[in-house]
Amino acid sequence: MSTMKSNGTTRKVTLFSQVKYEHMVAGISGGVTSTLILHPLDLIKIRFAVNDGRTTTAPQYRGLTSAFITIFRQEGFRGLYKGVTPNVWGSGSAWGFYFMFYNSIKTWIQGGNATQPLGPAWHMVAAAEAGILTLVMTNPIWVVKTRLCLQYDGMPVKNSQSNYGGMFDGLAKIYRNEGVKGLYRGFVPGMFGVSHGALQFMTYEEMKNKYNEYRQMPINTKLGTGEYLVFAAISKLIAAAATYPYQVIRARLQDQNHSYKGSWDCIKQTWRFESWRGFYKGLVPNLLRVTPATMITMVTYEHVSHYLLTK
């Protein structure tokens, strides 16, 4: 519990008193908008990531353009949007929860004073805690999204239980056949991925703060759209390049067409058969997707949250 002084008196600042649902609404708005625009790149990134070169039933793509053309020819326009429903749910809820948790924790650490700088370490702590809470709540949705993205038209499936008719059908079948453990496949590498969000938000917040300090303005001063876009792109590129391998491992553990004993077994097999390059499969389409996605999400969030909190 934090305390802050106001007019000579001291009052307690609790974590729950800092929860503002406007941050959740703004986060959902940003996540849904970016997902609807850029989902095909996410689908291709996942298919590249799980392609270990040893699975003959999965289609082979020579590159990003080849993947787009092949999927469109074989599966139509709808094929490019396989898994979009859980992706919208997952991205919207993840960004919504993340922004709500992050801002609540950050403001609590600041003692309720939004103009108080935290510094890189505390920004990373707040972002990491928000990331863990968000992952616990959204991991099942990401499992279903991954599996729907990996259903290839015209390719045989192991059995009807691994063929999903949609998000809710997928959630039900995974729970029925694999239990809670199935819904939390990829959770361990996902925990490592918390470092991705922590690094991204620390970089983003520090750039905003330093820029406002340079302008001799309070650190919570609203910026322009162009400035948000630049800071969002730089922070995402840094975080994505540093932490991408965990996304490959996570996607492979969630893939219904592969079987691994666990995270370490997946890491060993990837290194054995594909060397270090295997950990960076799908990086290019991932960067092409996540960079503009983050820019769209952050700009939407900043403007919507500012509108909701000041109206």
C-alpha positions as CSV (number, residue, x, y, z in Angstrom):
1,M,0.0,0.0,0.0
2,S,1.4,3.4,-0.9
3,T,0.8,6.7,0.7
4,M,0.8,10.3,-0.7
5,K,0.8,13.7,1.0
6,S,-1.8,16.3,0.0
7,N,-2.1,19.7,1.7
8,G,-0.1,18.6,4.7
9,T,-2.1,15.4,5.2
10,T,-1.2,11.8,4.3
11,R,-3.7,9.5,2.7
12,K,-3.4,5.9,1.7
13,V,-3.3,4.9,-1.9
14,T,-4.5,1.3,-2.5
15,L,-3.9,-0.8,-5.6
16,F,-7.7,-1.2,-6.2
17,S,-8.3,2.5,-5.9
18,Q,-6.1,3.0,-9.0
19,V,-8.1,0.6,-11.2
20,K,-9.6,2.6,-14.1
21,Y,-11.7,0.6,-16.5
22,E,-11.2,3.3,-19.1
23,H,-7.8,1.8,-19.7
24,M,-9.4,-1.6,-20.4
25,V,-11.8,-0.1,-22.9
26,A,-9.1,1.8,-24.7
27,G,-6.8,-1.3,-24.7
28,I,-9.6,-3.5,-26.2
29,S,-10.2,-0.9,-28.9
30,G,-6.6,-0.8,-29.9
31,G,-6.1,-4.6,-29.8
32,V,-9.3,-5.4,-31.9
33,T,-8.5,-2.7,-34.5
34,S,-5.0,-3.9,-35.1
35,T,-6.0,-7.6,-35.2
36,L,-8.7,-7.1,-37.8
37,I,-6.3,-5.3,-40.1
38,L,-3.2,-7.5,-39.7
39,H,-4.5,-11.1,-38.9
40,P,-3.3,-12.7,-42.1
41,L,0.3,-11.8,-41.2
42,D,-0.1,-13.4,-37.8
43,L,-1.5,-16.6,-39.4
44,I,1.5,-16.8,-41.8
45,K,4.0,-16.1,-38.9
46,I,2.5,-19.1,-37.0
47,R,2.7,-21.4,-40.0
48,F,6.3,-20.4,-40.6
49,A,7.2,-20.8,-36.9
50,V,5.9,-24.4,-36.6
51,N,7.3,-25.6,-39.9
52,D,10.3,-27.7,-38.8
53,G,10.8,-29.2,-42.3
54,R,10.0,-32.7,-41.1
55,T,6.2,-32.6,-41.3
56,T,5.1,-33.7,-44.7
57,T,1.4,-33.0,-44.3
58,A,1.9,-29.3,-43.8
59,P,2.2,-27.1,-46.9
60,Q,5.7,-25.6,-47.7
61,Y,6.0,-21.8,-48.4
62,R,9.1,-20.3,-50.1
63,G,8.5,-16.9,-48.6
64,L,6.0,-14.3,-47.5
65,T,4.5,-13.7,-50.9
66,S,4.4,-17.4,-51.7
67,A,2.5,-18.0,-48.4
68,F,-0.1,-15.4,-49.2
69,I,-0.6,-16.7,-52.8
70,T,-0.7,-20.4,-51.7
71,I,-3.1,-19.9,-48.8
72,F,-5.4,-17.7,-51.0
73,R,-5.4,-20.3,-53.8
74,Q,-5.9,-23.4,-51.6
75,E,-8.1,-21.9,-48.9
76,G,-9.6,-18.7,-50.3
77,F,-9.9,-15.3,-48.6
78,R,-11.4,-17.0,-45.5
79,G,-8.2,-19.1,-45.2
80,L,-6.2,-15.9,-44.5
81,Y,-8.5,-15.2,-41.6
82,K,-8.5,-18.6,-39.9
83,G,-8.3,-18.2,-36.2
84,V,-9.4,-14.5,-36.4
85,T,-12.2,-14.9,-33.9
86,P,-10.0,-16.1,-31.0
87,N,-7.3,-13.7,-32.1
88,V,-9.8,-10.8,-31.8
89,W,-11.0,-12.1,-28.4
90,G,-7.4,-12.8,-27.3
91,S,-5.8,-9.6,-28.5
92,G,-8.7,-7.4,-27.4
93,S,-8.9,-9.0,-23.9
94,A,-5.1,-9.2,-23.6
95,W,-4.5,-5.6,-24.4
96,G,-7.5,-4.5,-22.3
97,F,-6.3,-6.4,-19.2
98,Y,-2.7,-5.5,-19.8
99,F,-3.3,-1.8,-19.9
100,M,-5.7,-1.9,-17.0
101,F,-3.3,-3.9,-14.8
102,Y,-0.2,-2.0,-16.0
103,N,-1.6,1.5,-15.3
104,S,-3.1,0.4,-12.0
105,I,0.2,-1.0,-10.8
106,K,2.2,1.9,-12.2
107,T,0.0,4.5,-10.6
108,W,0.0,2.6,-7.3
109,I,3.8,2.6,-7.3
110,Q,3.7,6.3,-8.0
111,G,1.5,6.8,-5.0
112,G,-1.2,8.2,-7.1
113,N,1.0,10.9,-8.6
114,A,1.0,10.4,-12.4
115,T,3.8,13.0,-12.9
116,Q,6.2,11.1,-10.7
117,P,8.9,9.3,-12.9
118,L,9.4,5.7,-12.1
119,G,12.6,4.8,-14.0
120,P,13.4,1.8,-16.2
121,A,13.4,-0.8,-13.3
122,W,10.0,0.1,-11.9
123,H,8.5,0.3,-15.4
124,M,9.7,-3.2,-16.1
125,V,8.3,-4.5,-12.7
126,A,4.9,-3.0,-13.4
127,A,4.9,-4.4,-17.0
128,A,6.0,-7.8,-15.9
129,E,3.4,-8.1,-13.2
130,A,0.7,-7.0,-15.7
131,G,2.0,-9.5,-18.2
132,I,1.8,-12.4,-15.8
133,L,-1.8,-11.6,-14.8
134,T,-2.8,-11.2,-18.4
135,L,-1.3,-14.4,-19.5
136,V,-3.1,-16.4,-16.8
137,M,-6.4,-15.1,-18.1
138,T,-5.8,-15.3,-21.8
139,N,-3.6,-18.4,-22.5
140,P,-6.5,-20.7,-23.4
141,I,-7.6,-18.3,-26.1
142,W,-4.1,-18.2,-27.6
143,V,-4.0,-22.0,-27.7
144,V,-7.2,-22.2,-29.7
145,K,-6.1,-19.4,-32.0
146,T,-2.8,-21.2,-32.8
147,R,-4.6,-24.5,-33.6
148,L,-7.2,-22.9,-35.8
149,C,-4.4,-21.1,-37.7
150,L,-2.8,-24.6,-38.2
151,Q,-5.9,-26.3,-39.7
152,Y,-4.9,-26.7,-43.4
153,D,-7.7,-27.2,-45.9
154,G,-7.4,-30.4,-47.9
155,M,-4.9,-31.9,-45.3
156,P,-5.9,-35.0,-43.3
157,V,-6.4,-34.5,-39.5
158,K,-5.5,-37.0,-36.9
159,N,-9.1,-37.3,-35.7
160,S,-12.3,-35.3,-35.4
161,Q,-11.3,-34.2,-32.0
162,S,-8.4,-32.2,-33.4
163,N,-10.6,-30.5,-36.0
164,Y,-12.2,-27.4,-34.5
165,G,-15.3,-25.7,-35.9
166,G,-14.5,-22.4,-34.2
167,M,-13.2,-20.8,-31.0
168,F,-15.8,-22.2,-28.6
169,D,-15.8,-25.6,-30.2
170,G,-12.0,-25.6,-29.9
171,L,-12.1,-24.6,-26.2
172,A,-14.6,-27.3,-25.4
173,K,-12.7,-30.1,-27.3
174,I,-9.4,-29.2,-25.8
175,Y,-10.8,-29.2,-22.3
176,R,-12.7,-32.4,-22.9
177,N,-9.7,-34.3,-24.4
178,E,-6.7,-32.6,-22.7
179,G,-8.1,-31.0,-19.6
180,V,-6.9,-27.8,-18.1
181,K,-3.3,-28.7,-19.0
182,G,-4.2,-28.6,-22.7
183,L,-5.7,-25.1,-22.4
184,Y,-2.4,-24.0,-20.8
185,R,0.0,-25.5,-23.4
186,G,2.8,-23.0,-24.1
187,F,2.3,-21.3,-20.7
188,V,5.9,-21.8,-19.6
189,P,7.5,-20.1,-22.7
190,G,4.7,-17.6,-22.4
191,M,6.0,-16.7,-19.0
192,F,9.4,-16.1,-20.5
193,G,7.5,-13.9,-23.0
194,V,6.5,-11.6,-20.2
195,S,10.0,-10.2,-20.6
196,H,8.9,-9.1,-24.1
197,G,6.1,-6.9,-22.8
198,A,8.3,-5.6,-19.9
199,L,11.1,-4.6,-22.3
200,Q,8.7,-3.0,-24.8
201,F,6.7,-1.0,-22.2
202,M,9.9,0.1,-20.3
203,T,11.3,1.4,-23.6
204,Y,8.1,3.0,-24.7
205,E,7.5,4.7,-21.3
206,E,11.1,5.9,-21.0
207,M,11.1,7.4,-24.5
208,K,7.8,9.3,-23.7
209,N,9.1,10.5,-20.4
210,K,12.5,11.6,-21.7
211,Y,10.8,13.4,-24.6
212,N,8.5,15.3,-22.3
213,E,11.4,16.1,-20.0
214,Y,13.3,17.5,-23.0
215,R,10.2,19.6,-23.8
216,Q,10.1,20.6,-20.1
217,M,6.6,19.3,-19.8
218,P,5.1,16.9,-17.2
219,I,5.8,13.3,-18.1
220,N,2.1,12.5,-18.5
221,T,1.6,15.2,-21.1
222,K,-0.3,14.0,-24.2
223,L,1.8,13.6,-27.3
224,G,0.9,13.8,-31.0
225,T,0.0,10.8,-33.1
226,G,3.3,10.9,-35.0
227,E,5.3,10.8,-31.7
228,Y,3.3,7.8,-30.4
229,L,3.8,6.0,-33.7
230,V,7.6,6.4,-33.6
231,F,8.0,5.4,-29.9
232,A,5.7,2.4,-30.4
233,A,7.6,1.2,-33.4
234,I,11.0,1.5,-31.8
235,S,10.0,-0.2,-28.6
236,K,8.3,-3.1,-30.4
237,L,11.3,-3.7,-32.7
238,I,13.7,-3.8,-29.8
239,A,11.5,-6.2,-27.8
240,A,10.6,-8.4,-30.7
241,A,14.2,-8.9,-31.8
242,A,15.3,-9.7,-28.3
243,T,12.6,-12.2,-27.3
244,Y,11.3,-13.8,-30.5
245,P,12.6,-17.4,-29.9
246,Y,10.0,-17.9,-27.1
247,Q,7.2,-17.3,-29.6
248,V,8.5,-20.1,-31.8
249,I,8.7,-22.6,-28.9
250,R,5.3,-21.5,-27.6
251,A,3.6,-22.0,-31.1
252,R,5.2,-25.4,-31.5
253,L,4.0,-26.6,-28.1
254,Q,0.5,-25.5,-29.0
255,D,0.5,-27.1,-32.4
256,Q,-1.8,-30.1,-32.6
257,N,0.3,-31.6,-35.4
258,H,3.5,-32.0,-33.3
259,S,4.2,-33.7,-30.0
260,Y,6.8,-32.6,-27.5
261,K,7.5,-33.7,-24.0
262,G,7.8,-30.1,-22.8
263,S,9.5,-26.8,-23.4
264,W,13.0,-28.2,-23.0
265,D,12.4,-31.1,-25.4
266,C,11.0,-28.6,-28.0
267,I,14.1,-26.4,-27.6
268,K,16.5,-29.4,-28.0
269,Q,14.7,-30.8,-31.1
270,T,14.6,-27.3,-32.7
271,W,18.3,-26.9,-32.1
272,R,19.2,-30.4,-33.2
273,F,17.3,-30.3,-36.5
274,E,17.3,-26.6,-37.4
275,S,20.2,-25.0,-35.4
276,W,19.7,-21.3,-34.3
277,R,17.8,-20.5,-37.4
278,G,14.9,-22.6,-36.2
279,F,14.3,-20.2,-33.3
280,Y,13.8,-17.3,-35.7
281,K,11.5,-18.9,-38.2
282,G,8.6,-16.5,-39.1
283,L,10.6,-13.4,-37.7
284,V,10.1,-11.3,-40.9
285,P,6.3,-11.7,-41.2
286,N,6.2,-11.3,-37.4
287,L,8.0,-8.0,-37.5
288,L,5.8,-6.9,-40.5
289,R,2.8,-7.7,-38.4
290,V,3.6,-6.7,-34.8
291,T,5.3,-3.4,-35.7
292,P,2.3,-1.8,-37.4
293,A,0.0,-3.7,-35.0
294,T,1.7,-2.1,-32.0
295,M,1.6,1.3,-33.7
296,I,-2.1,1.0,-34.3
297,T,-2.8,-0.4,-30.9
298,M,-0.8,2.2,-29.0
299,V,-2.1,5.2,-30.9
300,T,-5.7,4.0,-30.6
301,Y,-5.2,3.3,-26.9
302,E,-3.6,6.7,-26.1
303,H,-6.3,8.7,-27.9
304,V,-9.2,6.6,-26.6
305,S,-7.9,6.6,-23.0
306,H,-7.3,10.3,-23.1
307,Y,-10.8,10.9,-24.3
308,L,-12.4,8.6,-21.7
309,L,-10.4,9.9,-18.8
310,T,-10.8,13.6,-19.6
311,K,-14.4,13.8,-20.9
